[in-house]
Amino acid sequence: MPTARDPLLDAVVQAAQGAVVEREFPLADFVRLRDRLAEPGGVAYARLVLRTVDAVPAGALDVRAGVTLVCQRCLQPMPHELRAESRLAFVMQESDRVPAGHDAIPGDPKRVDLEALVEDELLLALPAIARHPAGAQCRLPGAAAPAEPAAAPELRRPFAGLKDLLKH
Protein backbone atom coordinates (compact mmCIF):
# COMPACT_ATOMS: atom_id res chain seq x y z
CA MET A 1 0.00 0.00 0.00
CA PRO A 2 1.40 3.41 -0.88
CA THR A 3 2.74 5.49 1.96
CA ALA A 4 2.33 9.24 2.43
CA ARG A 5 4.16 11.19 -0.24
CA ASP A 6 7.16 12.99 1.19
CA PRO A 7 9.16 14.95 -1.36
CA LEU A 8 12.52 13.55 -0.17
CA LEU A 9 13.62 10.41 1.65
CA ASP A 10 16.26 10.17 4.36
CA ALA A 11 17.98 7.02 3.08
CA VAL A 12 20.41 6.90 6.03
CA VAL A 13 17.69 6.70 8.70
CA GLN A 14 15.35 4.52 6.67
CA ALA A 15 18.11 2.08 5.69
CA ALA A 16 19.09 1.73 9.37
CA GLN A 17 15.44 0.87 10.12
CA GLY A 18 15.15 -1.56 7.20
CA ALA A 19 12.22 0.45 5.83
CA VAL A 20 10.12 -0.48 2.83
CA VAL A 21 8.78 2.50 0.91
CA GLU A 22 5.94 1.96 -1.56
CA ARG A 23 4.58 4.78 -3.67
CA GLU A 24 2.47 5.46 -6.73
CA PHE A 25 3.28 8.29 -9.13
CA PRO A 26 1.00 9.62 -11.91
CA LEU A 27 2.80 9.23 -15.24
CA ALA A 28 1.64 12.72 -16.24
CA ASP A 29 3.95 14.12 -13.52
CA PHE A 30 7.06 12.77 -15.26
CA VAL A 31 8.02 15.56 -17.68
CA ARG A 32 10.83 13.67 -19.46
CA LEU A 33 8.84 10.44 -19.81
CA ARG A 34 5.56 12.10 -20.83
CA ASP A 35 6.98 13.15 -24.23
CA ARG A 36 7.75 9.54 -25.12
CA LEU A 37 4.25 8.21 -24.41
CA ALA A 38 1.27 8.09 -26.75
CA GLU A 39 -0.99 8.81 -23.76
CA PRO A 40 0.30 10.23 -20.46
CA GLY A 41 -2.38 8.51 -18.36
CA GLY A 42 -1.65 5.81 -15.85
CA VAL A 43 0.38 5.27 -12.72
CA ALA A 44 3.91 4.09 -11.95
CA TYR A 45 4.32 1.88 -8.91
CA ALA A 46 7.60 1.90 -6.98
CA ARG A 47 8.83 -0.26 -4.10
CA LEU A 48 12.13 0.59 -2.42
CA VAL A 49 13.52 -1.82 0.20
CA LEU A 50 16.20 0.00 2.17
CA ARG A 51 19.00 -1.48 4.28
CA THR A 52 22.57 -0.71 5.24
CA VAL A 53 25.24 -2.62 3.27
CA ASP A 54 28.88 -2.23 4.34
CA ALA A 55 27.95 0.93 6.29
CA VAL A 56 26.39 2.47 3.15
CA PRO A 57 22.64 3.14 2.81
CA ALA A 58 21.41 0.98 -0.05
CA GLY A 59 18.15 -0.09 -1.58
CA ALA A 60 16.52 -2.48 -3.98
CA LEU A 61 14.19 -0.51 -6.25
CA ASP A 62 11.41 -2.20 -8.21
CA VAL A 63 9.47 0.02 -10.63
CA ARG A 64 6.46 -0.98 -12.76
CA ALA A 65 4.15 0.96 -15.06
CA GLY A 66 1.67 0.15 -17.79
CA VAL A 67 2.19 2.72 -20.54
CA THR A 68 0.92 3.39 -24.04
CA LEU A 69 3.65 3.77 -26.66
CA VAL A 70 3.51 4.38 -30.42
CA CYS A 71 4.45 1.33 -32.48
CA GLN A 72 7.22 2.41 -34.86
CA ARG A 73 6.09 -0.10 -37.48
CA CYS A 74 2.40 0.86 -37.81
CA LEU A 75 2.38 4.18 -35.88
CA GLN A 76 -0.60 3.05 -33.80
CA PRO A 77 -0.83 3.20 -29.98
CA MET A 78 0.11 -0.01 -28.20
CA PRO A 79 0.10 -1.02 -24.54
CA HIS A 80 3.46 -1.88 -23.03
CA GLU A 81 4.55 -2.92 -19.55
CA LEU A 82 7.69 -1.20 -18.23
CA ARG A 83 9.57 -2.89 -15.41
CA ALA A 84 12.92 -2.08 -13.87
CA GLU A 85 14.79 -3.55 -10.93
CA SER A 86 17.90 -1.86 -9.54
CA ARG A 87 20.23 -2.16 -6.59
CA LEU A 88 21.28 1.32 -5.55
CA ALA A 89 23.79 2.74 -3.08
CA PHE A 90 23.21 6.29 -1.82
CA VAL A 91 26.60 8.01 -1.53
CA MET A 92 27.83 11.61 -1.35
CA GLN A 93 30.09 11.29 -4.40
CA GLU A 94 30.29 8.76 -7.18
CA SER A 95 33.91 8.07 -6.18
CA ASP A 96 32.83 6.88 -2.68
CA ARG A 97 32.99 3.18 -1.90
CA VAL A 98 29.94 1.37 -3.27
CA PRO A 99 28.91 -2.15 -2.22
CA ALA A 100 29.39 -4.81 -4.90
CA GLY A 101 26.47 -5.18 -7.27
CA HIS A 102 25.07 -1.72 -6.52
CA ASP A 103 24.89 1.40 -8.68
CA ALA A 104 26.03 4.66 -7.06
CA ILE A 105 23.45 7.40 -6.63
CA PRO A 106 25.54 10.48 -5.81
CA GLY A 107 24.07 13.25 -3.69
CA ASP A 108 23.02 13.78 -0.12
CA PRO A 109 21.77 10.38 1.16
CA LYS A 110 19.54 12.24 3.62
CA ARG A 111 17.69 13.93 0.74
CA VAL A 112 16.87 11.27 -1.89
CA ASP A 113 14.31 12.23 -4.54
CA LEU A 114 12.43 8.96 -5.13
CA GLU A 115 10.24 10.46 -7.84
CA ALA A 116 13.30 11.40 -9.93
CA LEU A 117 14.78 7.92 -9.43
CA VAL A 118 11.54 6.30 -10.58
CA GLU A 119 11.39 8.48 -13.70
CA ASP A 120 15.04 7.62 -14.49
CA GLU A 121 14.33 3.90 -14.17
CA LEU A 122 11.26 4.13 -16.41
CA LEU A 123 13.23 6.02 -19.05
CA LEU A 124 15.91 3.31 -18.99
CA ALA A 125 13.22 0.60 -19.29
CA LEU A 126 11.74 2.07 -22.49
CA PRO A 127 12.38 -0.08 -25.56
CA ALA A 128 14.81 1.37 -28.10
CA ILE A 129 12.19 0.81 -30.81
CA ALA A 130 8.60 0.29 -29.72
CA ARG A 131 6.87 -2.39 -31.82
CA HIS A 132 3.92 -4.69 -31.43
CA PRO A 133 5.05 -8.17 -30.38
CA ALA A 134 5.55 -10.81 -33.07
CA GLY A 135 2.24 -12.24 -34.19
CA ALA A 136 0.23 -9.18 -33.12
CA GLN A 137 -1.91 -7.25 -35.59
CA CYS A 138 0.35 -4.52 -36.90
CA ARG A 139 -0.57 -2.78 -40.16
CA LEU A 140 1.51 -0.28 -42.08
CA PRO A 141 0.09 3.25 -42.08
CA GLY A 142 -2.41 3.76 -44.90
CA ALA A 143 -2.59 0.05 -45.71
CA ALA A 144 -6.01 -1.42 -46.20
CA ALA A 145 -7.25 -4.00 -43.77
CA PRO A 146 -6.25 -7.54 -44.71
CA ALA A 147 -8.82 -8.92 -47.16
CA GLU A 148 -10.09 -12.44 -47.50
CA PRO A 149 -7.75 -14.48 -49.68
CA ALA A 150 -8.96 -14.30 -53.28
CA ALA A 151 -9.35 -17.35 -55.45
CA ALA A 152 -6.18 -18.15 -57.35
CA PRO A 153 -6.26 -16.66 -60.85
CA GLU A 154 -6.39 -19.04 -63.80
CA LEU A 155 -2.87 -20.03 -64.67
CA ARG A 156 -1.91 -19.36 -68.29
CA ARG A 157 0.92 -21.29 -69.90
CA PRO A 158 1.64 -19.65 -73.26
CA PHE A 159 4.48 -22.00 -74.18
CA ALA A 160 2.88 -25.24 -73.04
CA GLY A 161 2.40 -26.47 -76.64
CA LEU A 162 5.92 -25.44 -77.76
CA LYS A 163 7.37 -28.79 -76.66
CA ASP A 164 5.07 -30.66 -79.02
CA LEU A 165 5.93 -28.34 -81.96
CA LEU A 166 9.67 -28.90 -81.54
CA LYS A 167 9.28 -32.70 -81.83
CA HIS A 168 7.96 -32.47 -85.41
Buried (B, 14 or more C-beta within 10 A) or exposed (E): EEEEEEEEBBBBEBBEEEBBBEBBBEBBBBEEBEEBBBBBEBBBBBBBBBBBBEEBBBBBBBBBBBBBBBBEBBEEBBEBEBEBEBBBBBBEEEEEEBBEEBEBBBBEBBEBBBBBBBBBBBBEBBEEEBBBEEEEEBBEEEEEEEEEEEEEEEEEEEEEEEEEEEEE
